[in-house]
């Protein structure tokens, strides 16, 4: 047993105890986040325009800050992209997350130095939750791969810009870097077909234990591995013990992926977004995702069937109910305010707050 494996469970237990503070007191931490965000941004252009100085309660907030999508916030985002400071958040963002929108074309979502660590922390804690619950500490001994976008970044008016997965690739904790694949050279390959082939060549003889990525990418990866080796994935990677996914519903792919693997492998679902890391699966006993209530995001929810009403029913976390379809609204430490990301969720537990994604 390696030293890393020996230390994995105590570390997972420590993180579990620390996270229990916000898991068991979600409304307290959401209230704290609410006031902290307002205080931090009250002297920004957006904060001045929307009277942050005078906002004391959530009712004040709803009166002053309307719900917007990217188009509604674009006049402010464009100022940030042009290089202006103190527009949505103090200073300039550390990065722009570049995403493709169906109505807005390319989107540039600001990602600040305050927000980035929570993306890393939440993904790490999802793995540690698995280790704590299952005691499968050997999962940290093998190699791990996260199929992701290129880490190549462009510079837009002094702000590095790229896909979220490419940005986070530059911030993998040092204790994981020796285990992480693919190499930076392979990860930089732009053509996806060529990149997958290079990843297959680089990993086919490695002791893979954790594999992550959106289901269609992972399915393609597994198919090419299986074709090249003429083996099932379970025979090729005998240590493979955890699949991590997010961004796309796994169920349409589950049967075919498990068929290529040759057995069922435990999985952990993540709910990351360029706008913030929202939730992760912290237990193998249910499919609900634990809402990240202490990660720099103040959440609001609008009942989906009222979203287009003149006065939609808009509530903070304390006002949600079970089994109601909600449009998710974010207020973040990257300077997104009353921001609808276009996803819908439904709560399956209120103690703790756990949800499922019902629409993207």
C-alpha positions as CSV (number, residue, x, y, z in Angstrom):
1,X,0.0,0.0,0.0
2,X,1.4,3.4,-1.0
3,X,1.8,6.4,1.3
4,X,-0.7,8.2,-0.9
5,X,-3.2,5.5,-0.4
6,X,-2.6,5.4,3.4
7,X,-3.1,9.1,3.7
8,X,-6.2,9.2,1.4
9,X,-8.8,8.2,3.9
10,X,-7.7,10.4,6.8
11,X,-7.6,13.3,4.4
12,X,-11.1,12.4,3.1
13,X,-12.3,12.2,6.6
14,X,-10.8,15.6,7.5
15,X,-12.4,17.2,4.4
16,X,-15.8,15.6,5.2
17,X,-15.8,17.1,8.7
18,X,-14.9,20.5,7.4
19,X,-17.5,20.4,4.7
20,X,-20.2,19.3,7.2
21,X,-20.2,22.8,8.6
22,X,-21.8,24.2,5.4
23,X,-23.7,21.0,4.5
24,X,-25.5,21.1,7.8
25,X,-26.0,24.9,7.9
26,X,-26.7,25.7,4.2
27,X,-28.9,28.8,4.8
28,X,-26.4,30.4,7.2
29,X,-23.7,30.0,4.6
30,X,-25.9,31.2,1.7
31,X,-26.8,34.3,3.8
32,X,-23.1,34.9,4.5
33,X,-22.3,34.5,0.8
34,X,-25.1,36.9,-0.2
35,X,-23.8,39.8,2.0
36,X,-20.2,39.1,1.1
37,X,-20.9,39.3,-2.6
38,X,-22.8,42.6,-2.3
39,X,-20.2,44.2,-0.1
40,X,-17.3,43.2,-2.4
41,X,-19.0,44.5,-5.6
42,X,-20.9,47.6,-4.3
43,X,-18.3,50.0,-5.8
44,X,-18.2,48.3,-9.2
45,X,-20.1,49.8,-12.2
46,X,-22.8,47.2,-11.9
47,X,-23.0,47.6,-8.1
48,X,-23.4,51.4,-8.4
49,X,-26.0,51.0,-11.2
50,X,-28.1,48.6,-9.2
51,X,-27.8,50.3,-5.7
52,X,-25.8,47.6,-4.0
53,X,-25.1,50.1,-1.3
54,X,-28.7,50.1,-0.2
55,X,-29.4,46.4,-0.5
56,X,-29.8,44.9,3.0
57,X,-32.2,42.0,2.4
58,X,-33.2,39.5,-0.3
59,X,-36.4,41.4,-0.9
60,X,-34.2,44.5,-1.6
61,X,-32.1,42.4,-4.0
62,X,-35.1,41.2,-6.0
63,X,-36.3,44.8,-6.4
64,X,-32.9,46.1,-7.6
65,X,-31.4,43.2,-9.6
66,X,-33.5,41.7,-12.4
67,X,-33.0,38.2,-13.9
68,X,-30.8,38.3,-17.0
69,X,-29.3,35.9,-19.4
70,X,-26.0,36.5,-21.2
71,X,-27.6,38.9,-23.7
72,X,-29.1,40.9,-20.8
73,X,-25.7,41.2,-19.1
74,X,-23.7,41.6,-22.3
75,X,-23.3,45.4,-22.1
76,X,-21.3,44.9,-18.9
77,X,-19.4,41.9,-20.1
78,X,-18.4,43.7,-23.3
79,X,-16.8,46.4,-21.1
80,X,-14.8,43.8,-19.2
81,X,-13.7,42.1,-22.5
82,X,-12.6,45.6,-23.7
83,X,-10.2,45.8,-20.8
84,X,-12.2,48.0,-18.4
85,X,-11.7,47.4,-14.6
86,X,-14.2,47.3,-11.8
87,X,-17.2,46.6,-14.0
88,X,-18.9,43.5,-12.6
89,X,-16.3,42.6,-10.0
90,X,-13.3,44.5,-8.6
91,X,-10.4,44.7,-10.9
92,X,-10.1,42.4,-13.9
93,X,-11.0,38.7,-14.1
94,X,-8.2,36.2,-14.1
95,X,-9.6,34.4,-17.1
96,X,-12.4,34.4,-19.6
97,X,-14.2,31.1,-20.1
98,X,-15.0,30.9,-23.8
99,X,-18.3,29.1,-24.5
100,X,-20.6,28.7,-27.5
101,X,-24.1,30.0,-27.1
102,X,-27.1,29.1,-29.3
103,X,-28.4,32.7,-29.4
104,X,-25.4,34.8,-28.3
105,X,-22.6,33.3,-30.4
106,X,-19.4,33.1,-28.5
107,X,-19.7,33.9,-24.8
108,X,-17.0,35.3,-22.6
109,X,-17.7,34.3,-19.0
110,X,-15.4,36.1,-16.5
111,X,-13.6,33.8,-14.0
112,X,-11.9,35.6,-11.2
113,X,-9.1,34.6,-8.8
114,X,-11.7,34.3,-6.1
115,X,-13.8,31.9,-8.1
116,X,-11.3,29.6,-9.7
117,X,-10.2,27.7,-6.5
118,X,-13.8,26.5,-5.9
119,X,-13.8,24.7,-9.3
120,X,-10.7,22.8,-8.2
121,X,-11.9,22.2,-4.6
122,X,-15.4,20.9,-5.6
123,X,-14.0,18.4,-8.1
124,X,-11.4,17.2,-5.5
125,X,-14.1,16.9,-2.8
126,X,-16.3,14.8,-5.0
127,X,-13.5,12.2,-5.3
128,X,-12.7,12.5,-1.5
129,X,-16.4,11.9,-0.8
130,X,-16.2,8.7,-2.8
131,X,-13.1,7.6,-0.9
132,X,-14.7,8.4,2.5
133,X,-17.9,6.5,1.8
134,X,-16.4,3.5,0.0
135,X,-13.0,3.3,1.7
136,X,-11.5,2.5,-1.7
137,X,-8.3,4.3,-1.2
138,X,-6.4,2.4,-3.8
139,X,-8.2,4.6,-6.4
140,X,-5.4,7.2,-5.8
141,X,-2.6,4.8,-6.7
142,X,-3.1,4.5,-10.4
143,X,-3.1,7.0,-13.2
144,X,-6.0,9.3,-13.9
145,X,-7.2,11.1,-17.0
146,X,-9.8,13.8,-17.6
147,X,-10.7,14.1,-21.3
148,X,-10.9,17.9,-21.8
149,X,-10.5,20.8,-24.1
150,X,-7.1,22.1,-25.1
151,X,-5.2,24.1,-22.4
152,X,-4.0,26.5,-25.1
153,X,-5.1,30.0,-24.0
154,X,-5.4,33.3,-26.0
155,X,-4.9,36.7,-24.6
156,X,-7.7,39.2,-24.8
157,X,-6.8,42.6,-23.5
158,X,-4.6,41.2,-20.8
159,X,-6.9,38.3,-19.8
160,X,-6.1,34.7,-20.7
161,X,-9.1,33.1,-22.5
162,X,-10.1,29.5,-23.2
163,X,-12.4,26.6,-22.4
164,X,-13.1,26.0,-18.7
165,X,-11.5,22.5,-18.8
166,X,-8.5,23.9,-20.5
167,X,-8.1,26.6,-17.9
168,X,-8.4,24.2,-15.0
169,X,-5.8,21.9,-16.6
170,X,-3.3,24.6,-15.6
171,X,-4.3,24.4,-11.9
172,X,-4.1,20.7,-11.1
173,X,-2.8,20.3,-7.6
174,X,0.8,19.3,-7.4
175,X,0.1,16.1,-5.5
176,X,-2.0,14.9,-8.5
177,X,0.3,16.0,-11.4
178,X,2.5,12.8,-11.4
179,X,-0.6,10.7,-11.8
180,X,-2.4,12.8,-14.3
181,X,-2.6,12.0,-18.1
182,X,-2.4,12.9,-20.9
183,X,0.8,14.8,-21.3
184,X,0.5,18.6,-22.0
185,X,1.8,18.0,-25.5
186,X,-1.0,15.5,-26.2
187,X,-3.6,17.7,-24.5
188,X,-2.7,20.6,-26.8
189,X,-3.6,18.7,-30.0
190,X,-6.4,20.7,-31.5
191,X,-7.9,18.1,-33.9
192,X,-10.2,15.9,-31.7
193,X,-9.7,12.7,-33.8
194,X,-5.9,13.1,-33.7
195,X,-6.1,13.9,-30.0
196,X,-8.1,10.8,-29.1
197,X,-5.7,8.6,-31.0
198,X,-2.7,10.2,-29.2
199,X,-4.4,9.7,-25.8
200,X,-5.1,6.1,-26.6
201,X,-1.4,5.5,-27.5
202,X,-0.3,7.3,-24.3
203,X,-2.6,5.5,-21.9
204,X,-3.1,2.0,-23.3
205,X,-0.3,0.5,-21.2
206,X,-0.9,2.6,-18.1
207,X,-2.5,1.5,-14.8
208,X,-5.6,3.8,-15.2
209,X,-7.8,4.0,-12.0
210,X,-9.8,7.2,-12.5
211,X,-11.2,8.2,-15.9
212,X,-13.3,11.4,-16.4
213,X,-15.0,13.2,-19.2
214,X,-18.4,13.8,-20.8
215,X,-20.0,10.5,-21.8
216,X,-19.7,10.8,-25.6
217,X,-16.0,11.6,-25.4
218,X,-15.3,8.7,-23.0
219,X,-17.3,6.3,-25.1
220,X,-15.2,7.2,-28.1
221,X,-12.0,6.8,-26.1
222,X,-13.1,3.4,-24.8
223,X,-14.1,2.2,-28.3
224,X,-10.7,3.1,-29.7
225,X,-8.9,1.5,-26.7
226,X,-10.9,-1.7,-27.1
227,X,-10.4,-1.8,-30.8
228,X,-6.6,-1.3,-30.6
229,X,-6.1,-3.8,-27.7
230,X,-8.9,-6.2,-28.6
231,X,-9.8,-6.3,-25.0
232,X,-12.6,-5.1,-22.7
233,X,-11.7,-2.0,-20.7
234,X,-11.8,-4.0,-17.4
235,X,-9.2,-6.4,-18.8
236,X,-7.1,-3.6,-20.1
237,X,-7.3,-1.4,-17.0
238,X,-7.6,-3.8,-14.1
239,X,-7.4,-1.0,-11.6
240,X,-10.1,1.2,-13.2
241,X,-12.5,1.9,-10.3
242,X,-14.1,5.3,-10.8
243,X,-15.7,7.1,-13.7
244,X,-16.3,10.8,-13.3
245,X,-18.7,12.7,-15.6
246,X,-20.7,15.8,-16.0
247,X,-22.2,18.2,-18.5
248,X,-24.2,15.6,-20.3
249,X,-26.9,13.1,-19.1
250,X,-25.1,9.8,-18.6
251,X,-28.2,7.5,-19.0
252,X,-28.3,7.4,-22.8
253,X,-24.7,6.3,-22.8
254,X,-24.6,4.1,-19.7
255,X,-25.5,0.7,-21.4
256,X,-23.0,1.1,-24.3
257,X,-20.2,2.3,-22.0
258,X,-20.7,-0.4,-19.5
259,X,-20.7,-2.9,-22.3
260,X,-17.4,-1.7,-23.6
261,X,-16.0,-1.7,-20.0
262,X,-17.3,-5.3,-19.4
263,X,-18.7,-4.5,-16.0
264,X,-20.3,-1.8,-14.0
265,X,-17.9,0.8,-12.6
266,X,-18.8,3.2,-9.8
267,X,-19.4,6.7,-11.1
268,X,-19.5,10.2,-9.7
269,X,-21.5,13.0,-11.3
270,X,-20.4,16.6,-11.3
271,X,-22.3,19.7,-12.2
272,X,-19.7,22.3,-13.2
273,X,-20.4,25.3,-15.4
274,X,-18.2,28.1,-16.7
275,X,-20.3,30.4,-14.4
276,X,-19.5,28.3,-11.2
277,X,-19.2,24.8,-9.8
278,X,-22.8,24.1,-8.7
279,X,-23.0,20.6,-7.3
280,X,-21.5,17.2,-7.1
281,X,-22.5,13.6,-6.2
282,X,-21.2,13.0,-2.7
283,X,-22.8,9.5,-2.1
284,X,-23.1,6.3,-4.1
285,X,-26.4,5.6,-2.3
286,X,-28.4,8.1,-4.4
287,X,-28.2,10.1,-7.6
288,X,-28.8,13.5,-6.0
289,X,-26.1,16.1,-6.3
290,X,-25.0,18.1,-3.2
291,X,-25.5,21.8,-3.8
292,X,-22.3,23.8,-3.2
293,X,-23.6,26.5,-0.9
294,X,-20.3,27.8,0.4
295,X,-18.5,28.2,-2.9
296,X,-18.9,31.8,-3.8
297,X,-22.3,31.5,-5.4
298,X,-25.6,32.8,-4.1
299,X,-28.4,30.8,-5.6
300,X,-31.9,31.8,-6.7
301,X,-34.6,29.7,-8.2
302,X,-37.6,30.5,-10.4
303,X,-40.4,27.9,-10.8
304,X,-40.0,26.9,-14.5
305,X,-43.7,27.2,-15.3
306,X,-43.7,30.9,-14.1
307,X,-40.3,31.9,-15.7
308,X,-41.9,33.9,-18.5
309,X,-44.6,35.5,-16.4
310,X,-44.5,39.2,-15.8
311,X,-43.7,38.5,-12.1
312,X,-42.1,35.0,-11.9
313,X,-41.9,33.3,-8.6
314,X,-38.3,33.9,-7.5
315,X,-36.9,32.5,-4.3
316,X,-33.6,32.0,-2.5
317,X,-32.6,28.5,-1.3
318,X,-34.8,28.7,1.8
319,X,-37.9,29.0,-0.3
320,X,-37.5,25.9,-2.5
321,X,-39.6,22.8,-2.3
322,X,-39.1,19.2,-3.3
323,X,-40.0,17.9,-6.8
324,X,-40.5,21.4,-8.3
325,X,-38.8,22.2,-11.6
326,X,-36.7,25.3,-11.1
327,X,-34.8,27.6,-13.5
328,X,-31.4,28.1,-11.8
329,X,-30.2,31.7,-11.2
330,X,-26.6,32.5,-10.1
331,X,-24.9,35.4,-8.4
332,X,-21.2,34.8,-8.3
333,X,-17.8,35.9,-7.1
334,X,-16.9,36.4,-10.8
335,X,-19.5,39.2,-11.1
336,X,-22.5,37.5,-12.6
337,X,-25.7,38.9,-11.1
338,X,-29.3,37.5,-11.4
339,X,-27.8,35.3,-14.1
340,X,-29.8,32.5,-15.8
341,X,-27.5,29.9,-17.1
342,X,-30.4,28.1,-18.9
343,X,-30.4,25.0,-16.8
344,X,-33.3,23.6,-14.8
345,X,-33.0,21.6,-11.6
346,X,-35.3,19.7,-9.1
347,X,-34.6,19.2,-5.4
348,X,-34.7,15.6,-4.2
349,X,-33.6,16.4,-0.7
350,X,-33.7,19.5,1.5
351,X,-31.6,18.0,4.4
352,X,-29.0,18.4,2.9
353,X,-29.9,20.3,-0.3
354,X,-29.5,17.8,-3.1
355,X,-30.8,18.2,-6.7
356,X,-30.9,16.5,-10.0
357,X,-30.5,18.3,-13.3
358,X,-33.7,18.2,-15.3
359,X,-32.7,20.3,-18.3
360,X,-29.7,21.9,-20.0
